[in-house]
Amino acid sequence: TSVATLRQLGLARDPLPGSLAEYASPAILDPRGERAGEVVARFRLS
């Protein structure tokens, strides 16, 4: 249902992981990635 909703909004033109990843939050995109770690750390510090 999430993909269908994104398609209706025009955010997800194609069911590509990369496209959806851009709109997804860093934490959900890659919880193990350094990007998510940096973002989470910044939120914790602030």
C-alpha distance matrix in Angstrom:
0.0 3.8 5.5 5.0 6.1 8.6 9.8 10.6 12.4 14.1 13.7 12.3 14.7 14.5 12.4 15.3 15.4 18.2 16.5 13.5 16.2 18.2 15.6 14.9 17.7 20.7 20.5 17.0 18.0 21.1 22.3 25.4 26.1 29.0 27.0 25.0 28.4 30.1 27.5 27.5 31.3 31.6 29.7 31.8 35.0 34.1
3.8 0.0 3.8 5.4 5.1 6.2 8.6 10.0 10.6 12.3 11.0 9.9 13.0 13.1 11.0 13.3 13.0 15.3 13.5 10.3 12.9 14.6 11.9 11.2 14.0 17.1 17.2 13.8 14.7 18.1 19.4 22.6 23.0 25.7 23.4 21.6 25.0 26.6 23.9 24.1 27.9 28.1 26.3 28.6 31.6 30.8
5.5 3.8 0.0 3.8 5.4 5.1 6.1 8.7 9.8 10.3 9.2 7.1 9.7 9.4 7.4 10.2 10.7 13.1 11.1 8.5 11.8 13.5 11.4 11.5 14.9 17.7 18.4 15.0 14.8 18.3 20.3 23.1 23.1 25.9 23.6 22.3 25.9 27.3 24.9 25.6 29.3 29.5 28.0 30.5 33.3 32.6
5.0 5.4 3.8 0.0 3.8 5.4 5.0 6.3 8.7 9.7 10.1 8.5 10.2 10.6 9.6 12.9 14.2 16.4 13.9 11.8 15.3 16.5 14.2 14.7 18.1 21.1 21.8 18.5 18.5 22.0 23.9 26.8 26.9 29.6 27.2 25.8 29.4 30.7 28.1 28.8 32.5 32.5 30.8 33.4 36.2 35.2
6.1 5.1 5.4 3.8 0.0 3.8 5.4 5.1 6.3 8.6 8.8 8.7 11.2 12.5 11.9 14.7 15.4 17.1 14.3 11.9 15.2 15.8 12.8 13.5 16.5 19.9 20.6 17.7 18.1 21.8 23.4 26.7 26.6 28.9 26.2 24.8 28.4 29.4 26.5 27.1 30.8 30.5 28.6 31.3 34.1 32.7
8.6 6.2 5.1 5.4 3.8 0.0 3.8 5.4 5.0 6.1 5.2 5.2 8.2 9.9 9.8 12.0 12.8 13.9 10.8 8.8 12.2 12.4 9.6 11.0 14.3 17.5 18.8 16.1 15.9 19.6 21.7 24.8 24.2 26.4 23.6 22.5 26.2 27.0 24.2 25.3 28.9 28.4 26.9 29.8 32.4 31.1
9.8 8.6 6.1 5.0 5.4 3.8 0.0 3.8 5.4 4.9 5.9 4.9 6.1 8.0 8.8 11.7 13.6 14.7 11.5 10.5 14.2 14.4 12.3 14.1 17.6 20.5 22.1 19.2 18.5 22.2 24.6 27.4 26.7 29.0 26.3 25.5 29.3 30.0 27.4 28.7 32.3 31.8 30.5 33.4 35.9 34.6
10.6 10.0 8.7 6.3 5.1 5.4 3.8 0.0 3.8 5.3 7.7 8.2 9.2 11.7 12.6 15.5 17.2 18.2 14.8 13.7 17.2 17.1 14.4 16.3 19.4 22.7 24.1 21.4 21.3 25.0 27.1 30.1 29.5 31.7 28.7 27.8 31.5 32.1 29.2 30.4 34.0 33.2 31.6 34.6 37.1 35.5
12.4 10.6 9.8 8.7 6.3 5.0 5.4 3.8 0.0 3.8 5.5 7.7 9.4 12.4 13.5 15.7 17.0 17.3 13.7 12.7 15.8 14.9 12.1 14.3 17.2 20.6 22.3 20.0 19.8 23.6 25.7 28.8 27.9 29.6 26.5 25.7 29.4 29.6 26.6 28.0 31.4 30.4 28.8 32.0 34.2 32.5
14.1 12.3 10.3 9.7 8.6 6.1 4.9 5.3 3.8 0.0 3.8 5.7 6.2 9.7 11.7 13.5 15.4 15.4 11.6 11.6 14.8 13.7 11.7 14.5 17.7 20.6 22.8 20.5 19.6 23.3 25.9 28.6 27.4 29.1 26.0 25.7 29.5 29.5 26.8 28.6 32.0 30.9 29.8 33.1 35.1 33.5
13.7 11.0 9.2 10.1 8.8 5.2 5.9 7.7 5.5 3.8 0.0 3.8 6.1 9.0 10.4 11.4 12.6 12.2 8.5 8.2 11.2 10.0 7.9 10.9 14.1 16.9 19.1 17.0 16.0 19.7 22.2 25.0 23.6 25.3 22.2 21.9 25.7 25.8 23.2 25.0 28.3 27.4 26.4 29.7 31.7 30.3
12.3 9.9 7.1 8.5 8.7 5.2 4.9 8.2 7.7 5.7 3.8 0.0 3.8 5.5 6.6 8.1 9.8 10.2 6.7 6.5 10.1 10.0 8.7 11.0 14.6 17.1 19.1 16.5 15.1 18.7 21.5 24.0 22.9 25.0 22.3 22.0 25.8 26.3 24.1 25.7 29.1 28.6 27.8 30.8 33.1 32.1
14.7 13.0 9.7 10.2 11.2 8.2 6.1 9.2 9.4 6.2 6.1 3.8 0.0 3.8 6.9 8.4 11.3 11.4 8.2 9.3 12.7 12.4 11.9 14.4 18.1 20.2 22.5 19.9 18.1 21.5 24.6 26.7 25.4 27.5 24.9 25.0 28.8 29.2 27.1 29.0 32.3 31.7 31.1 34.2 36.3 35.3
14.5 13.1 9.4 10.6 12.5 9.9 8.0 11.7 12.4 9.7 9.0 5.5 3.8 0.0 3.8 5.4 8.9 9.7 7.5 8.7 11.9 12.6 12.7 14.6 18.3 19.9 22.0 19.2 17.1 20.2 23.4 25.2 24.1 26.5 24.3 24.4 28.1 28.9 27.2 29.0 32.2 32.1 31.7 34.5 36.7 36.1
12.4 11.0 7.4 9.6 11.9 9.8 8.8 12.6 13.5 11.7 10.4 6.6 6.9 3.8 0.0 3.8 6.6 8.8 7.5 7.4 10.5 12.3 12.3 13.2 16.9 18.4 19.9 16.8 14.9 17.9 20.9 22.7 22.1 24.9 23.0 22.7 26.3 27.6 26.0 27.3 30.7 30.9 30.4 32.9 35.4 35.1
15.3 13.3 10.2 12.9 14.7 12.0 11.7 15.5 15.7 13.5 11.4 8.1 8.4 5.4 3.8 0.0 3.8 5.4 5.4 6.4 8.5 10.3 11.5 12.3 15.7 16.5 18.4 15.6 13.1 15.6 19.0 20.4 19.4 22.1 20.3 20.5 24.0 25.2 23.9 25.5 28.7 29.0 28.9 31.4 33.7 33.6
15.4 13.0 10.7 14.2 15.4 12.8 13.6 17.2 17.0 15.4 12.6 9.8 11.3 8.9 6.6 3.8 0.0 3.8 5.6 5.2 5.8 8.7 10.2 9.9 13.0 13.3 14.9 12.2 9.5 11.8 15.2 16.6 15.7 18.6 17.0 17.0 20.5 21.9 20.8 22.2 25.3 25.9 25.8 28.1 30.5 30.6
18.2 15.3 13.1 16.4 17.1 13.9 14.7 18.2 17.3 15.4 12.2 10.2 11.4 9.7 8.8 5.4 3.8 0.0 3.8 5.5 4.9 6.4 9.1 9.7 12.4 12.4 14.8 12.8 9.5 11.8 15.4 16.6 14.9 17.2 15.3 16.0 19.5 20.3 19.3 21.3 24.1 24.4 24.7 27.3 29.3 29.3
16.5 13.5 11.1 13.9 14.3 10.8 11.5 14.8 13.7 11.6 8.5 6.7 8.2 7.5 7.5 5.4 5.6 3.8 0.0 3.8 5.4 5.4 7.0 8.9 12.1 13.1 15.8 13.7 11.0 14.0 17.4 19.2 17.5 19.5 17.0 17.5 21.2 21.7 20.1 22.2 25.2 25.1 25.0 27.9 29.9 29.4
13.5 10.3 8.5 11.8 11.9 8.8 10.5 13.7 12.7 11.6 8.2 6.5 9.3 8.7 7.4 6.4 5.2 5.5 3.8 0.0 3.8 5.4 5.4 6.1 9.7 11.3 13.4 10.8 8.8 12.3 15.2 17.6 16.5 18.8 16.4 16.0 19.8 20.7 18.8 20.3 23.7 23.7 23.1 25.9 28.2 27.8
16.2 12.9 11.8 15.3 15.2 12.2 14.2 17.2 15.8 14.8 11.2 10.1 12.7 11.9 10.5 8.5 5.8 4.9 5.4 3.8 0.0 3.8 5.4 4.9 7.6 8.1 10.4 8.5 5.7 8.9 12.1 14.2 12.8 15.0 12.6 12.5 16.2 17.1 15.5 17.2 20.4 20.6 20.4 23.0 25.2 25.1
18.2 14.6 13.5 16.5 15.8 12.4 14.4 17.1 14.9 13.7 10.0 10.0 12.4 12.6 12.3 10.3 8.7 6.4 5.4 5.4 3.8 0.0 3.8 5.5 7.7 8.5 11.7 10.7 8.1 11.1 14.2 16.3 14.2 15.6 12.6 13.0 16.7 16.8 15.0 17.3 20.2 19.8 19.8 22.8 24.6 24.1
15.6 11.9 11.4 14.2 12.8 9.6 12.3 14.4 12.1 11.7 7.9 8.7 11.9 12.7 12.3 11.5 10.2 9.1 7.0 5.4 5.4 3.8 0.0 3.8 6.5 9.0 11.6 10.2 8.9 12.5 14.9 17.7 16.2 17.7 14.5 14.1 17.8 18.0 15.5 17.4 20.6 20.0 19.2 22.4 24.4 23.5
14.9 11.2 11.5 14.7 13.5 11.0 14.1 16.3 14.3 14.5 10.9 11.0 14.4 14.6 13.2 12.3 9.9 9.7 8.9 6.1 4.9 5.5 3.8 0.0 3.8 6.5 8.3 6.5 5.9 9.6 11.6 14.6 13.7 15.6 12.7 11.5 15.3 16.1 13.6 14.8 18.3 18.2 17.3 20.1 22.5 22.0
17.7 14.0 14.9 18.1 16.5 14.3 17.6 19.4 17.2 17.7 14.1 14.6 18.1 18.3 16.9 15.7 13.0 12.4 12.1 9.7 7.6 7.7 6.5 3.8 0.0 3.9 5.5 5.4 5.9 8.7 9.8 13.0 12.1 13.4 10.4 8.6 12.2 12.9 10.1 11.2 14.7 14.6 13.5 16.3 18.8 18.3
20.7 17.1 17.7 21.1 19.9 17.5 20.5 22.7 20.6 20.6 16.9 17.1 20.2 19.9 18.4 16.5 13.3 12.4 13.1 11.3 8.1 8.5 9.0 6.5 3.9 0.0 3.8 5.5 4.8 6.0 7.2 9.9 8.4 9.5 6.6 5.1 8.9 9.7 7.6 9.1 12.3 12.7 12.5 15.0 17.2 17.4
20.5 17.2 18.4 21.8 20.6 18.8 22.1 24.1 22.3 22.8 19.1 19.1 22.5 22.0 19.9 18.4 14.9 14.8 15.8 13.4 10.4 11.7 11.6 8.3 5.5 3.8 0.0 3.8 5.5 5.7 4.8 8.3 8.3 9.9 8.1 4.9 7.9 9.9 8.0 7.7 11.3 12.5 11.7 13.5 16.3 16.9
17.0 13.8 15.0 18.5 17.7 16.1 19.2 21.4 20.0 20.5 17.0 16.5 19.9 19.2 16.8 15.6 12.2 12.8 13.7 10.8 8.5 10.7 10.2 6.5 5.4 5.5 3.8 0.0 3.8 5.6 5.9 9.4 10.0 12.5 10.8 8.2 11.4 13.5 11.7 11.5 15.1 16.2 15.2 17.0 20.0 20.3
18.0 14.7 14.8 18.5 18.1 15.9 18.5 21.3 19.8 19.6 16.0 15.1 18.1 17.1 14.9 13.1 9.5 9.5 11.0 8.8 5.7 8.1 8.9 5.9 5.9 4.8 5.5 3.8 0.0 3.8 6.5 9.0 8.4 11.1 9.3 8.0 11.5 13.3 12.0 12.8 16.0 17.0 16.8 18.8 21.3 21.8
21.1 18.1 18.3 22.0 21.8 19.6 22.2 25.0 23.6 23.3 19.7 18.7 21.5 20.2 17.9 15.6 11.8 11.8 14.0 12.3 8.9 11.1 12.5 9.6 8.7 6.0 5.7 5.6 3.8 0.0 3.8 5.3 5.0 8.2 7.7 6.3 9.1 11.5 11.2 11.7 14.4 16.1 16.4 17.8 20.2 21.4
22.3 19.4 20.3 23.9 23.4 21.7 24.6 27.1 25.7 25.9 22.2 21.5 24.6 23.4 20.9 19.0 15.2 15.4 17.4 15.2 12.1 14.2 14.9 11.6 9.8 7.2 4.8 5.9 6.5 3.8 0.0 3.8 5.6 8.3 8.5 5.7 7.4 10.7 10.4 9.6 12.4 14.7 14.6 15.3 18.1 19.6
25.4 22.6 23.1 26.8 26.7 24.8 27.4 30.1 28.8 28.6 25.0 24.0 26.7 25.2 22.7 20.4 16.6 16.6 19.2 17.6 14.2 16.3 17.7 14.6 13.0 9.9 8.3 9.4 9.0 5.3 3.8 0.0 3.8 6.8 8.5 7.0 7.3 10.8 11.8 11.2 13.0 15.7 16.4 16.7 19.1 21.1
26.1 23.0 23.1 26.9 26.6 24.2 26.7 29.5 27.9 27.4 23.6 22.9 25.4 24.1 22.1 19.4 15.7 14.9 17.5 16.5 12.8 14.2 16.2 13.7 12.1 8.4 8.3 10.0 8.4 5.0 5.6 3.8 0.0 3.8 5.4 5.5 6.4 8.8 10.2 10.9 12.4 14.5 15.8 16.7 18.5 20.3
29.0 25.7 25.9 29.6 28.9 26.4 29.0 31.7 29.6 29.1 25.3 25.0 27.5 26.5 24.9 22.1 18.6 17.2 19.5 18.8 15.0 15.6 17.7 15.6 13.4 9.5 9.9 12.5 11.1 8.2 8.3 6.8 3.8 0.0 3.8 5.5 4.9 6.0 8.5 9.7 10.3 12.1 14.2 15.1 16.2 18.2
27.0 23.4 23.6 27.2 26.2 23.6 26.3 28.7 26.5 26.0 22.2 22.3 24.9 24.3 23.0 20.3 17.0 15.3 17.0 16.4 12.6 12.6 14.5 12.7 10.4 6.6 8.1 10.8 9.3 7.7 8.5 8.5 5.4 3.8 0.0 3.8 5.4 5.2 6.2 8.6 9.9 10.7 12.5 14.3 15.4 16.6
25.0 21.6 22.3 25.8 24.8 22.5 25.5 27.8 25.7 25.7 21.9 22.0 25.0 24.4 22.7 20.5 17.0 16.0 17.5 16.0 12.5 13.0 14.1 11.5 8.6 5.1 4.9 8.2 8.0 6.3 5.7 7.0 5.5 5.5 3.8 0.0 3.8 5.5 5.1 6.0 8.4 9.9 10.6 12.2 14.2 15.4
28.4 25.0 25.9 29.4 28.4 26.2 29.3 31.5 29.4 29.5 25.7 25.8 28.8 28.1 26.3 24.0 20.5 19.5 21.2 19.8 16.2 16.7 17.8 15.3 12.2 8.9 7.9 11.4 11.5 9.1 7.4 7.3 6.4 4.9 5.4 3.8 0.0 3.8 5.5 5.2 6.0 8.6 10.0 10.5 12.1 14.2
30.1 26.6 27.3 30.7 29.4 27.0 30.0 32.1 29.6 29.5 25.8 26.3 29.2 28.9 27.6 25.2 21.9 20.3 21.7 20.7 17.1 16.8 18.0 16.1 12.9 9.7 9.9 13.5 13.3 11.5 10.7 10.8 8.8 6.0 5.2 5.5 3.8 0.0 3.8 5.5 5.1 6.1 8.7 9.9 10.5 12.2
27.5 23.9 24.9 28.1 26.5 24.2 27.4 29.2 26.6 26.8 23.2 24.1 27.1 27.2 26.0 23.9 20.8 19.3 20.1 18.8 15.5 15.0 15.5 13.6 10.1 7.6 8.0 11.7 12.0 11.2 10.4 11.8 10.2 8.5 6.2 5.1 5.5 3.8 0.0 3.8 5.4 5.2 6.3 8.7 10.0 10.7
27.5 24.1 25.6 28.8 27.1 25.3 28.7 30.4 28.0 28.6 25.0 25.7 29.0 29.0 27.3 25.5 22.2 21.3 22.2 20.3 17.2 17.3 17.4 14.8 11.2 9.1 7.7 11.5 12.8 11.7 9.6 11.2 10.9 9.7 8.6 6.0 5.2 5.5 3.8 0.0 3.8 5.5 5.2 6.2 8.7 10.0
31.3 27.9 29.3 32.5 30.8 28.9 32.3 34.0 31.4 32.0 28.3 29.1 32.3 32.2 30.7 28.7 25.3 24.1 25.2 23.7 20.4 20.2 20.6 18.3 14.7 12.3 11.3 15.1 16.0 14.4 12.4 13.0 12.4 10.3 9.9 8.4 6.0 5.1 5.4 3.8 0.0 3.8 5.4 5.0 6.1 8.6
31.6 28.1 29.5 32.5 30.5 28.4 31.8 33.2 30.4 30.9 27.4 28.6 31.7 32.1 30.9 29.0 25.9 24.4 25.1 23.7 20.6 19.8 20.0 18.2 14.6 12.7 12.5 16.2 17.0 16.1 14.7 15.7 14.5 12.1 10.7 9.9 8.6 6.1 5.2 5.5 3.8 0.0 3.8 5.4 5.1 6.1
29.7 26.3 28.0 30.8 28.6 26.9 30.5 31.6 28.8 29.8 26.4 27.8 31.1 31.7 30.4 28.9 25.8 24.7 25.0 23.1 20.4 19.8 19.2 17.3 13.5 12.5 11.7 15.2 16.8 16.4 14.6 16.4 15.8 14.2 12.5 10.6 10.0 8.7 6.3 5.2 5.4 3.8 0.0 3.8 5.5 5.1
31.8 28.6 30.5 33.4 31.3 29.8 33.4 34.6 32.0 33.1 29.7 30.8 34.2 34.5 32.9 31.4 28.1 27.3 27.9 25.9 23.0 22.8 22.4 20.1 16.3 15.0 13.5 17.0 18.8 17.8 15.3 16.7 16.7 15.1 14.3 12.2 10.5 9.9 8.7 6.2 5.0 5.4 3.8 0.0 3.8 5.5
35.0 31.6 33.3 36.2 34.1 32.4 35.9 37.1 34.2 35.1 31.7 33.1 36.3 36.7 35.4 33.7 30.5 29.3 29.9 28.2 25.2 24.6 24.4 22.5 18.8 17.2 16.3 20.0 21.3 20.2 18.1 19.1 18.5 16.2 15.4 14.2 12.1 10.5 10.0 8.7 6.1 5.1 5.5 3.8 0.0 3.8
34.1 30.8 32.6 35.2 32.7 31.1 34.6 35.5 32.5 33.5 30.3 32.1 35.3 36.1 35.1 33.6 30.6 29.3 29.4 27.8 25.1 24.1 23.5 22.0 18.3 17.4 16.9 20.3 21.8 21.4 19.6 21.1 20.3 18.2 16.6 15.4 14.2 12.2 10.7 10.0 8.6 6.1 5.1 5.5 3.8 0.0
